[in-house]
């Protein structure tokens, strides 16, 4: 992956008397500058175990609703990448151990789809490629697989160019079982998770790998899994507890793999809306920000600061509503509690 200069920087602002000083909350007020981007890298992680044939077909048939919603919710301004891997990390090969699948109906060695091609062409390529088949490892490890994809992408010698600097990273896992099949110690399928499987380790690991983004990458994990008792009593094999935990940690969406009659269209549209919003979300360089202390301003020509409507997501994210044009310089002002 090509190198990228780091443009986000803590600065001294002579207009802010409190910069660098302690506040009544015990925190430190900081200013941080970054440029507006509207881009998203989206990884689908597909369960290839023996019970997943119907679900893969449903995702295939529902995918056009996903790209349609990405374009509709962003008014055609979102610069997206879409790639595919599988939950199988037990063996090597295409789509295994975090390797990306080469798309069919595209030039050779196309490992991600993007907005440089028509939506119809992207839909056709995804639909021709996403049915990975069954017979893959029964030890499903979607969290670990996504982490391995990131390791490949942040390594210049193995990167396919899918994950970019300063771009949100969204993972969508489709599985009827949990990470490592089941986290019920009483189940015959139970296998103790390793560090790479644990939800709490996912985001810190990606941030540690990413040495090229100017601000911490916004990361989300979305789960189309066995998420209800009704599903578990039906086609679902085991509750997707670890997947759902990671979705909760990253403000992701938890879907229902048993929504078989809807070809996942409604869920995919909701995921697209969430991802568009994430592309307007920026993770600020502070572990914990004082609630309601974060504000955003556009640096206008001539140096004037124009306040940008924004919302805060604990512990350290700011979402720009009605974001300024691409490339606009934004100043975020916030009170940091961790002293970083």
LOBA-563720 format. One record per residue (C-alpha): residue number from 1; residue in one letter; x, y, z. Coordinates in Angstrom, 2 decimals, decimal comma. Example, Ala and Ser with C-alpha at 12.3 -4.5 7.8 and 13.67 -1.06 7.14 Angstrom:
<atoms>
- pos|code|u|v|w
- 1|A|12,30|-4,50|7,80 .
- 2|S|13,67|-1,06|7,14 .
</atoms>
This chain:
<atoms>
- pos|code|u|v|w
- 1|X|0,00|0,00|0,00 .
- 2|X|1,43|3,39|-0,92 .
- 3|X|2,63|5,62|1,87 .
- 4|X|0,53|8,57|2,92 .
- 5|X|1,61|11,68|4,78 .
- 6|X|-0,08|12,21|8,10 .
- 7|X|-2,18|15,35|7,88 .
- 8|X|-4,04|15,21|11,20 .
- 9|X|-2,21|17,15|13,84 .
- 10|X|-2,70|18,64|17,28 .
- 11|X|-2,10|22,37|17,00 .
- 12|X|-1,90|25,48|19,14 .
- 13|X|-4,79|27,82|18,37 .
- 14|X|-4,31|31,36|19,61 .
- 15|X|-8,09|31,87|19,56 .
- 16|X|-8,61|29,20|22,21 .
- 17|X|-7,43|30,29|25,65 .
- 18|X|-8,08|26,85|27,15 .
- 19|X|-5,92|24,87|24,73 .
- 20|X|-3,59|22,64|26,68 .
- 21|X|-5,05|23,72|30,00 .
- 22|X|-7,04|21,67|32,44 .
- 23|X|-10,81|22,12|32,47 .
- 24|X|-13,25|21,77|35,38 .
- 25|X|-13,85|18,21|34,19 .
- 26|X|-10,19|17,41|34,80 .
- 27|X|-9,53|16,95|31,10 .
- 28|X|-7,43|18,86|28,59 .
- 29|X|-8,97|20,87|25,75 .
- 30|X|-7,42|20,02|22,40 .
- 31|X|-7,75|21,06|18,76 .
- 32|X|-7,26|18,58|15,95 .
- 33|X|-7,35|19,22|12,21 .
- 34|X|-8,32|16,78|9,45 .
- 35|X|-9,61|16,82|5,87 .
- 36|X|-13,09|15,72|4,82 .
- 37|X|-13,17|12,38|3,03 .
- 38|X|-16,20|10,37|2,00 .
- 39|X|-14,95|6,86|1,42 .
- 40|X|-15,52|3,36|2,79 .
- 41|X|-13,74|0,01|2,47 .
- 42|X|-16,28|-2,81|2,94 .
- 43|X|-15,31|-6,44|3,53 .
- 44|X|-17,83|-9,28|3,29 .
- 45|X|-16,78|-12,36|5,29 .
- 46|X|-18,73|-15,42|4,14 .
- 47|X|-19,27|-18,64|6,09 .
- 48|X|-18,47|-21,56|3,75 .
- 49|X|-19,47|-24,42|6,05 .
- 50|X|-21,93|-27,08|4,92 .
- 51|X|-25,07|-25,34|6,18 .
- 52|X|-24,60|-22,08|4,25 .
- 53|X|-25,70|-22,74|0,65 .
- 54|X|-29,09|-21,01|0,89 .
- 55|X|-27,74|-18,01|2,78 .
- 56|X|-25,01|-17,38|0,20 .
- 57|X|-27,65|-17,37|-2,54 .
- 58|X|-29,78|-14,93|-0,56 .
- 59|X|-26,86|-12,53|-0,17 .
- 60|X|-26,14|-12,85|-3,88 .
- 61|X|-29,73|-12,01|-4,81 .
- 62|X|-30,00|-9,15|-2,34 .
- 63|X|-26,71|-7,40|-3,13 .
- 64|X|-28,11|-4,89|-5,68 .
- 65|X|-30,16|-3,34|-2,87 .
- 66|X|-26,87|-2,72|-1,02 .
- 67|X|-25,15|-0,80|-3,82 .
- 68|X|-28,37|1,04|-4,63 .
- 69|X|-28,66|2,18|-1,02 .
- 70|X|-24,97|3,17|-0,82 .
- 71|X|-25,51|5,49|-3,77 .
- 72|X|-28,91|6,75|-2,64 .
- 73|X|-27,95|7,57|0,94 .
- 74|X|-24,75|9,32|-0,14 .
- 75|X|-26,30|11,03|-3,20 .
- 76|X|-23,71|9,19|-5,26 .
- 77|X|-20,75|10,76|-3,43 .
- 78|X|-19,45|7,76|-1,47 .
- 79|X|-16,16|6,36|-2,81 .
- 80|X|-16,47|2,68|-1,86 .
- 81|X|-14,40|-0,46|-2,17 .
- 82|X|-16,06|-3,89|-1,74 .
- 83|X|-14,13|-7,13|-1,24 .
- 84|X|-14,87|-10,72|-0,19 .
- 85|X|-13,14|-13,31|1,98 .
- 86|X|-14,39|-16,32|3,96 .
- 87|X|-14,53|-17,47|7,58 .
- 88|X|-12,14|-20,34|6,69 .
- 89|X|-8,62|-19,75|7,99 .
- 90|X|-7,77|-23,44|8,40 .
- 91|X|-6,43|-23,85|4,87 .
- 92|X|-4,84|-21,61|2,26 .
- 93|X|-6,17|-20,52|-1,11 .
- 94|X|-8,52|-17,95|-2,62 .
- 95|X|-10,73|-16,43|0,05 .
- 96|X|-8,99|-18,30|2,87 .
- 97|X|-6,76|-17,11|5,71 .
- 98|X|-7,97|-13,59|5,01 .
- 99|X|-6,99|-13,66|1,32 .
- 100|X|-9,38|-11,77|-0,94 .
- 101|X|-11,46|-13,48|-3,61 .
- 102|X|-10,67|-12,54|-7,22 .
- 103|X|-13,89|-11,27|-8,80 .
- 104|X|-15,37|-13,00|-11,80 .
- 105|X|-16,63|-11,07|-14,84 .
- 106|X|-13,82|-8,59|-14,24 .
- 107|X|-10,24|-8,25|-15,52 .
- 108|X|-7,83|-10,81|-14,07 .
- 109|X|-6,63|-10,16|-10,52 .
- 110|X|-9,47|-7,81|-9,57 .
- 111|X|-9,72|-8,20|-5,80 .
- 112|X|-12,12|-5,39|-5,00 .
- 113|X|-14,95|-3,54|-6,72 .
- 114|X|-15,15|0,24|-6,66 .
- 115|X|-17,00|3,25|-7,98 .
- 116|X|-14,87|3,45|-11,13 .
- 117|X|-17,20|0,87|-12,69 .
- 118|X|-20,97|1,05|-13,16 .
- 119|X|-23,26|-0,16|-10,42 .
- 120|X|-24,67|-2,79|-12,78 .
- 121|X|-21,17|-4,13|-13,49 .
- 122|X|-20,33|-4,19|-9,78 .
- 123|X|-23,55|-6,04|-8,99 .
- 124|X|-22,91|-8,62|-11,70 .
- 125|X|-19,33|-9,22|-10,56 .
- 126|X|-20,32|-9,57|-6,90 .
- 127|X|-23,18|-11,91|-7,71 .
- 128|X|-20,91|-14,07|-9,86 .
- 129|X|-18,32|-14,31|-7,08 .
- 130|X|-19,96|-14,33|-3,64 .
- 131|X|-21,30|-17,89|-3,72 .
- 132|X|-18,11|-19,45|-2,38 .
- 133|X|-19,67|-22,87|-1,95 .
- 134|X|-19,81|-25,16|1,04 .
- 135|X|-17,40|-27,71|2,42 .
- 136|X|-15,14|-25,09|4,00 .
- 137|X|-13,81|-25,39|7,52 .
- 138|X|-16,47|-26,02|10,16 .
- 139|X|-14,34|-23,93|12,53 .
- 140|X|-15,75|-20,57|11,41 .
- 141|X|-13,57|-17,61|12,36 .
- 142|X|-14,96|-14,45|10,81 .
- 143|X|-13,30|-12,06|13,26 .
- 144|X|-9,92|-13,70|12,80 .
- 145|X|-10,36|-13,75|9,01 .
- 146|X|-11,09|-10,01|8,88 .
- 147|X|-8,04|-9,36|11,03 .
- 148|X|-5,90|-11,47|8,67 .
- 149|X|-7,25|-9,50|5,70 .
- 150|X|-6,14|-6,30|7,41 .
- 151|X|-2,70|-7,77|8,09 .
- 152|X|-2,36|-8,58|4,39 .
- 153|X|-3,60|-5,16|3,32 .
- 154|X|-1,29|-3,18|5,60 .
- 155|X|1,71|-5,20|4,39 .
- 156|X|3,02|-3,55|1,19 .
- 157|X|4,25|-6,91|-0,13 .
- 158|X|0,79|-8,54|0,04 .
- 159|X|-1,64|-5,61|-0,26 .
- 160|X|-4,23|-5,65|-3,03 .
- 161|X|-4,97|-1,95|-2,49 .
- 162|X|-8,34|-2,68|-0,94 .
- 163|X|-7,87|-0,91|2,42 .
- 164|X|-6,91|2,74|2,03 .
- 165|X|-5,53|5,34|4,46 .
- 166|X|-8,03|7,64|6,16 .
- 167|X|-10,99|5,53|5,03 .
- 168|X|-13,58|3,84|7,22 .
- 169|X|-13,31|0,03|7,38 .
- 170|X|-16,56|-1,91|7,63 .
- 171|X|-16,80|-5,69|8,01 .
- 172|X|-20,01|-7,61|7,28 .
- 173|X|-19,99|-11,24|8,41 .
- 174|X|-22,58|-13,76|7,17 .
- 175|X|-22,62|-16,89|9,33 .
- 176|X|-25,11|-19,21|11,01 .
- 177|X|-22,57|-20,11|13,73 .
- 178|X|-20,41|-18,18|16,17 .
- 179|X|-16,69|-17,45|16,03 .
- 180|X|-15,05|-20,88|16,45 .
- 181|X|-18,53|-22,38|15,83 .
- 182|X|-19,86|-22,09|19,38 .
- 183|X|-18,93|-20,34|22,58 .
- 184|X|-21,12|-22,59|24,69 .
- 185|X|-18,65|-24,64|26,79 .
- 186|X|-21,24|-27,42|26,96 .
- 187|X|-21,42|-27,73|23,18 .
- 188|X|-19,58|-30,49|21,34 .
- 189|X|-18,47|-27,79|18,87 .
- 190|X|-16,85|-25,61|21,53 .
- 191|X|-13,26|-24,54|20,88 .
- 192|X|-11,60|-21,97|23,10 .
- 193|X|-11,00|-18,70|21,22 .
- 194|X|-7,51|-17,39|20,61 .
- 195|X|-6,47|-13,77|20,99 .
- 196|X|-7,15|-13,11|17,29 .
- 197|X|-10,78|-14,20|17,77 .
- 198|X|-11,63|-11,93|20,69 .
- 199|X|-13,93|-8,96|19,97 .
- 200|X|-12,06|-6,65|22,36 .
- 201|X|-8,81|-7,12|20,42 .
- 202|X|-10,14|-6,37|16,93 .
- 203|X|-10,17|-2,57|16,75 .
- 204|X|-6,88|-2,03|18,67 .
- 205|X|-5,18|-4,55|16,38 .
- 206|X|-6,35|-2,78|13,21 .
- 207|X|-5,27|0,58|14,58 .
- 208|X|-1,85|-0,86|15,45 .
- 209|X|-1,48|-2,19|11,89 .
- 210|X|-2,50|1,11|10,31 .
- 211|X|0,61|3,27|10,22 .
- 212|X|-0,50|5,43|7,28 .
- 213|X|-3,79|7,08|8,25 .
- 214|X|-3,69|10,61|9,62 .
- 215|X|-6,31|9,94|12,31 .
- 216|X|-7,48|6,66|13,87 .
- 217|X|-9,48|4,67|11,33 .
- 218|X|-13,23|4,38|11,96 .
- 219|X|-13,96|0,65|12,18 .
- 220|X|-17,29|-1,16|12,34 .
- 221|X|-18,31|-4,80|12,41 .
- 222|X|-21,78|-5,85|11,28 .
- 223|X|-23,29|-9,27|11,87 .
- 224|X|-25,86|-11,15|9,80 .
- 225|X|-25,93|-14,10|12,16 .
- 226|X|-28,07|-16,29|14,39 .
- 227|X|-29,23|-13,46|16,63 .
- 228|X|-32,54|-14,64|18,12 .
- 229|X|-33,86|-17,70|19,91 .
- 230|X|-36,42|-18,13|17,13 .
- 231|X|-33,60|-18,33|14,59 .
- 232|X|-31,64|-20,71|16,81 .
- 233|X|-34,69|-22,96|17,05 .
- 234|X|-34,89|-22,92|13,24 .
- 235|X|-32,09|-22,79|10,63 .
- 236|X|-29,53|-21,15|12,95 .
- 237|X|-26,82|-23,50|14,19 .
- 238|X|-25,42|-21,53|17,15 .
- 239|X|-25,90|-18,01|18,49 .
- 240|X|-23,45|-15,53|17,01 .
- 241|X|-22,51|-14,21|20,44 .
- 242|X|-18,95|-13,10|19,72 .
- 243|X|-19,93|-11,53|16,42 .
- 244|X|-22,74|-9,62|18,12 .
- 245|X|-20,38|-8,51|20,89 .
- 246|X|-18,02|-7,01|18,34 .
- 247|X|-20,94|-5,33|16,57 .
- 248|X|-21,98|-3,77|19,87 .
- 249|X|-18,41|-2,62|20,58 .
- 250|X|-18,20|-0,86|17,20 .
- 251|X|-21,75|0,51|16,96 .
- 252|X|-22,43|-2,00|14,20 .
- 253|X|-25,71|-3,52|13,05 .
- 254|X|-26,87|-6,95|14,18 .
- 255|X|-28,97|-8,65|11,53 .
- 256|X|-30,84|-11,93|11,26 .
- 257|X|-29,52|-14,72|9,07 .
- 258|X|-32,91|-16,43|9,31 .
- 259|X|-34,70|-13,65|7,41 .
- 260|X|-34,73|-16,03|4,45 .
- 261|X|-37,77|-14,73|2,58 .
- 262|X|-36,46|-11,19|2,24 .
- 263|X|-33,22|-12,02|0,37 .
- 264|X|-31,64|-9,78|3,01 .
- 265|X|-32,64|-6,68|1,03 .
- 266|X|-33,94|-4,73|4,01 .
- 267|X|-30,92|-5,63|6,13 .
- 268|X|-28,47|-4,77|3,35 .
- 269|X|-30,14|-1,40|2,82 .
- 270|X|-29,84|-0,66|6,54 .
- 271|X|-26,18|-1,67|6,47 .
- 272|X|-25,56|0,66|3,53 .
- 273|X|-27,15|3,58|5,38 .
- 274|X|-24,97|2,87|8,41 .
- 275|X|-21,81|2,67|6,30 .
- 276|X|-22,59|5,97|4,58 .
- 277|X|-22,92|7,55|8,02 .
- 278|X|-19,63|5,96|9,12 .
- 279|X|-17,91|7,65|6,17 .
- 280|X|-18,86|10,94|7,87 .
- 281|X|-17,55|9,67|11,21 .
- 282|X|-14,08|10,55|12,46 .
- 283|X|-12,27|8,93|15,38 .
- 284|X|-10,43|11,61|17,33 .
- 285|X|-7,01|10,99|18,95 .
- 286|X|-8,22|10,56|22,52 .
- 287|X|-9,35|7,43|24,34 .
- 288|X|-12,19|9,21|26,18 .
- 289|X|-13,72|12,58|25,34 .
- 290|X|-15,94|14,53|27,72 .
- 291|X|-19,57|14,15|26,65 .
- 292|X|-20,84|17,08|24,56 .
- 293|X|-17,42|18,76|24,50 .
- 294|X|-16,63|17,92|20,86 .
- 295|X|-17,32|20,60|18,25 .
- 296|X|-16,38|20,82|14,58 .
- 297|X|-15,54|23,87|12,47 .
- 298|X|-14,75|24,25|8,79 .
- 299|X|-11,66|26,32|8,09 .
- 300|X|-13,03|28,65|5,41 .
- 301|X|-11,05|30,74|2,96 .
- 302|X|-9,45|33,66|4,73 .
- 303|X|-9,15|31,72|7,96 .
- 304|X|-12,70|32,12|9,26 .
- 305|X|-14,11|29,19|11,24 .
- 306|X|-17,65|28,08|10,36 .
- 307|X|-19,32|25,69|12,80 .
- 308|X|-20,34|22,36|11,26 .
- 309|X|-23,38|20,56|12,73 .
- 310|X|-22,12|17,37|14,35 .
- 311|X|-23,04|14,63|16,79 .
- 312|X|-20,83|12,84|19,29 .
- 313|X|-20,52|9,07|19,68 .
- 314|X|-18,87|7,94|22,89 .
- 315|X|-16,08|7,52|23,68 .
- 316|X|-14,22|9,41|20,94 .
- 317|X|-16,05|9,83|17,62 .
- 318|X|-17,61|12,82|15,92 .
- 319|X|-20,08|12,61|13,02 .
- 320|X|-20,27|15,52|10,60 .
- 321|X|-23,88|16,17|9,60 .
- 322|X|-24,29|17,80|6,17 .
- 323|X|-20,55|17,42|5,76 .
- 324|X|-18,67|20,17|3,91 .
- 325|X|-17,23|19,43|0,44 .
- 326|X|-14,53|16,82|0,01 .
- 327|X|-11,11|18,12|0,93 .
- 328|X|-12,42|20,77|3,34 .
- 329|X|-10,22|21,36|6,36 .
- 330|X|-12,03|20,64|9,64 .
- 331|X|-11,00|21,71|13,11 .
- 332|X|-12,30|19,52|15,93 .
- 333|X|-12,20|20,96|19,42 .
- 334|X|-12,75|18,57|22,34 .
- 335|X|-11,89|17,90|25,97 .
- 336|X|-9,77|14,79|26,42 .
- 337|X|-9,80|12,91|29,72 .
- 338|X|-6,92|10,53|29,12 .
- 339|X|-4,20|13,13|28,66 .
- 340|X|-3,12|11,80|25,23 .
</atoms>
